[in-house]
Amino acid sequence: MELAQRNYQTASAGLEALFAASNPKVISFAGGYPDRKLFPTKQLNSAFAHSFSGEDPELLQYASATGYQPLRQKLATRMQQDGMAVTDDDVLLTQGAQQGIDLTARLLLNVGDGLVVEGPTYVGALAAFDAYQPTYYTVPVEADGMDLQALQKVLMTQSVKLIYTIPDFQNPTGTVMSLAKRQALIALANQYDVMILEDGPYRDLRYTGTNLPTLQSLDTQGRVIFLGSFSKILAPSLRLGWLVAQPELLHHLTALKGGVDVESSNLMMHGINAYLEHNDLNAHIQEIRACYLEKKNLMVNTLRQHLPAGCTVNDPDGGFFLWLQLPVGFDAEVFMNDTLMPQANVSFVPASVMVPGAGMTNGARLNFTGPTLAQINTGAIALCDALAQALTQPQRLRR
């Protein structure tokens, strides 16, 4: 039996690296997991029980592909408070932000169309995009976000349909795009007639400093599609996210969603809506921020104390990840598979799976939100010790 070509495209997307540490003996810095102790289990149980207490049979019936209106209204209100001029009519509820990536690609990308991504970028986005066989143009990530000079060179010389970016606590580097770059990115998109997909799952998770405006709030021509998610601020298994787009695009995206899954779960949407009605989400997010700030600081400090010469790690102001920069020529994927996991029982996500094609090997994404404080301390020291040993062996530097 011959499979469709898109299945071959996504088979090597590297998603397995996110779940490499299924062995409980392995300390995983790989998957972007929240801390399970922060899930508001009792409050969610109460909210879902409250939703279903009236035994309303409509909860078990088909509903709208757009999603439950009261929940869309609550999300619109939150986004308005964040400076985004949106209403519930601009919001589509999705199966996590991941579905928003897929729907946007499905709507905009023909085979061979130009797609700009940051290098490195979110491996799950690459897996979604791969199915539509775009022509990738990778733009480096600098300390203040996407390299816009490199982007402009691409836009001047290539036909580009879509730019995918994570401006707030970028996955995997943790960087934040500066206000000047946000404004310049919108100007470039206008000049070259390009759409922007703004992925914002970490926007609420700033631990120090003040948030900058979303790209969507700076958009004056309806070019930005914005994605949000409950996965990082409530629980991943809820599988509920949202998408914001201008009316014509939203109409097409809603029709596509109807063809994919008909609708998001009516039960889930009502339960989350009840949670938001009876609980203070902002207070819950404050609790998350305090916990993750402590974890981030521990991982950064431990790594900086023990990393061998030639290796560095950044210190982001929020999000889920640190970026580990390794010496030129070092192959992080080979190191993880041959040394780090089997000998040190630690895993991370190597740079090679976070860029289209080949070309980046000497970096790794480290998640600090999922492991415990004890695991962070033990795993970070073990990682540094393994790196120090590998760097003394020249054969470890290249595949």
N, C-alpha and C positions, 0 to 999 in steps of 0.2 A: 504494500500500500504506500502510495506517495503522498506525503504531507504537503500542505500549502507552504510556499517559500517563506512566508512570514514566521512560521514555526521554527525554521532553521535560524532565522535572524535572531529570535529572542532566546534560543536555547543556550547561547553562550553569553548572555547579558551579565552574568556575575551575581545574580540575586542570591545564589547559594552561599556566597561569602557572608551575607548578612546573618545566616543561620548556621554558620559553620560550627558553632560551639554547642551542639546538641548534647554532647557529653557533659554531665553535671560536674565532672572534675575540672572542666575547662572554665577559666575566668574569661567571660566574653566582654570585650570592648568593641564588638563587631556590630550587632544589631542595634537599631535605634529605639531601644525599649525604654519606656518610662519606668519609674520605680513603682512596683506593684503595691507597695505599702501606701502610696498616695492615692490610689483609686478610691473615690468616695462611695464605697460599696453600700454602706448602710443607707446613705441618702438616695442612691440610685434605686436600691430595692424599694424604698418607701415611695419614690416617684413613680416607678412602674406599677406598684401595687395601687397607688392612688389613681393612676390612669385607667386601670382595668377594673376598679372597684364598682363602676357603674354597669358593668357587664354590657357595654354598648356593642352590639354586633357589627357596627360600622368599623370598629377597630380591626376587625378581621376581614374586611372587604377591600376590594381594590380602591385606590385613591388616585390622587393627581400625580403625574410624572414630575411636576414641578416641586412637589413636596408640601407638607403640612403648613398652611399659611400662618398660623400663630407662631410657629417656630421660625419661619422665614422672617416674620416681623421682628422677633426678638434679635435675630442675627443682624438684621438691617439696623436696628437701634444701636447695637454694639458697634457696628462699623461706622455709623454716624458719629458716635462718640470718639471714634478714632480718626475723624476728619474725612470720611468718605461719604460723598453725597449720593447715597443709594436708598432705595425703598425695597419693600418685600417683593415688588414686581421685578426687581433686578436680580433676584437670588434663585438659584436652582440647587436643591439638595441632592447630594451625590453619595455614592458608596465610598466614602473617604475622599480625600483630595486626589488619591491615585486615579479614581475614575474621571475626575476633572481633567487630569493630564491626558488620559486616553481619549476622552470625548473631544477635547480641543484638537488633538492630533488627527483624529478621525475626520473632523470637520474641515481642517485647513490644509492638510498635507497630502499631496499626490506623490506617487513614486518619483524620487529624484528632486523634489522641492528642497530649497535651501533652508536649513534649520541651524540657528546659532545656539550653542550651549556653552556654559562656563566650563573651564577645564582646571580642576575636576568638577564633577557635578553629581547629582543624586542618581544612584545606579538604578533605582526603580523608574525614574523618568526615562532613562535610556532604554530600559526594557519595554516601556510603553511605546516610545517613539520608533524603536527598531521595527515593529510590526508594520509600519507604514513606509519603510524604506526611504527615508529622506537622505539628502546629501548633507552631512554634518560639516559645520564650521566651528571649530573649538577656539574660544577666546580665553586667554589666561585670566585667572583671578588674582588681583592685587590686594594689598592690605585694606584698601577702601572700596573693594568690589571689582566688578568686571573692568578689564583694560579697555577703555573706550577708544583709544587710538587704534588698537588692534581691531576692535569692532568696526570702526569707520573704514579701515582698509578693506575689510571683508565686504561691507555694504557698498563700497565704491566699485568693487571689481566683480562681485558675485550677485546672483539673483537670490534674495533671501525672502522667505515667506513669514517666518516666525522666529522670535527670540525667546528662549526659555531662561528665566533667571530666578534666583532665590535671594532677594536683596537683604533680608533680615536673618542674620545668623546662618549663613549659607551652609548647606549640606553638600560637601563634607567639611569645609574649611572653617566655619564659624564666623566668617567675615561679614561686615555690614557695609552695604553700599552707601557712600557719602551722599549728602543732599545734592551737592554739585553734580555728581555723576547721575543721580536719579533724574535731575532736570535735563541734563545733556542726553541721557538715554531716550527720554520722551521726545526731545527735539530731533534726534537721529531717526527715530521710528517715524515721526511725521515727515521728515525730509525724504526718506527712502521708501515710504509706504509699506511699513512692516508692522505686523502684529506682535504684541508682547504677552507672554504667559507669566504672570507673577505668582509664584508659589510661596504662600505665607504661613506654613504650619507652625513656625517657631516665633511668630511676631509677638505673642503674649508673654514669651519667656525671656524677657530682658531682666538681668540681675543687677546691672549697674548702668547708669546713664539714662538717657531719654530717647524714646523712639522717634525716628524720622518719619516724614509722611510716606504713605504707600505710593507706589507708582500709579496705582489706580486713581488716587486722589489728585495727582498731578496731570492726569490725562485729560485732554480737551477735545480729542477726536474719536473717542470710543475705541482706541487701539489696545487697551489693556484688559485682559481677562484675569481676574483675581481668584485665587484658591485659598480656602481655609479648611480647618479640620478640628474635630473634637478628639482626635487620637492622642495628641500630646497634652491636652488640658483636662480630659476626662478619662477616657480609656480607649485603647486601640480597637478592641473587639466590638465596640459600638458600630464601627464601620460607617460613620456618618461625617460627611464633609459638606462644603458648599462652594458654589461657583458664582461669580458676579460678572456679568457681561452686558453690553449695550443691547437694546431690545431685539434688533434683527438677529444678532448672533445668538442671543439667548433662546429665541424661537427655534433656531436650527439645532442648537445643542440639546434642548428639551426633546425635540423630535428624535434625535439620535439616542438619547437616554431611553426613551420609550421603546425603541427597537432593541436595545441591549438588555434591559432588565425590567421594563415596564414602569417600575417605580422603586424608590427606596422603601424600606419596611415601614408600613404605617404604624405598627406597634412601637418600633424603635423611635420614630419621630415623635409620637405622643409621649413616650416615656421621658425622652430628653427634654421636651417642652415642659413637662411637669417638674422635672428637676430644676430647670431654670426659673420656674415660677416660685418655687418653695425654698430655694437655696441661693446663696450669694456666690456666684461663680467667681467674681473678682477676689473674694476672700480665699476661696480655694486656690486660685492661681497664686496668690501671695504665699500660701503655704508651700506650693510647689517651688516657687522661686527661692525661698529660703533654704529648702532642702538641696536643690540643685546647685546653688551657689556654694554651699559647703563642700559638696562633692567635687565640683569643678576646681575649687581652690586646692583641695587635697591632691587631686590628680596632677594639676599643673606644678605645684610645689614639689611633689615627690619625683616627678619626671625631671624637673630642672635640677634637682639635687643629685640625681643618679645617672642621667643620660651621658653616654660617652661623647667625647669631642667629635664635632662634625654633625651632631644630631640636635635639632631644636624642636620646640613645641610652642604653639601660640597660646594666648590667654584671652579668649573671646568674652564679650560682655553678656552673652546669653546663649540660648539654644541648647543643643544636645551633644555637640562634638568639639574635640580638639583636633588640630592638624599636626601630625608628626612629620617633620621634614628630615629626610635621610640623605647621606652623601650621594653625590652624582654617581650614577652607575650601579647603585645598590638596588637589588630587586626585592621589594618588600613581599611580593607574592611567594617567591621561592623561599624566602626567609620564614614566612609564616607557616607554609606547608611542610617544610623540611626540618625546621628547628623550633620555632616558637610554640606551635601547638603540640607536637609530639614530645618535646623535652621540657618546656616551661609551662605547658597547660594554659596558655593565654592565646586569645585570638583578637584580630582587628580586621578592618577592611582595607586591602591594599589599593594603591592608587590606580593600578592597571585596569581595574574593573569600573572605574569612575570617569573614564574618558572614552569617547568613541574610537575604535581601532586601537592602535598601539601608540607608544611614545612616552608614557609616564609610568615610571616604576618606583621612583625613590620617594614615596610618601605613603602615609596611611591615615585613615580616619579612626579616631578613638572615641567611643561613647562613654560618657561619665555618669549618665542618669540611671542606667539600669543596674549596674553592680552596687553592692553595698560599700560602705566606707572601708571595711576590712578588706574586701576584695580589691578595691581600688589600690590600697596601699600595697598589698601582697602582689597583685598583678603588675602594677607599675614597676616595682623593683625587679620582679622576674623578667619583665620585658627589657629593662635596661641592662640587666646582667646578660641576657641572651644576645642583645645587640652588641654589647662590648666584646663578647666572645666571637660573634660572627664577623665583626669588623677586623679581627686579627687574621682572618682566613680569606685571602684574596679570591678564592673560588666562589665565595658566597656573594661577591659583589655583582656578579653577572650570571644570567641564566646559562 
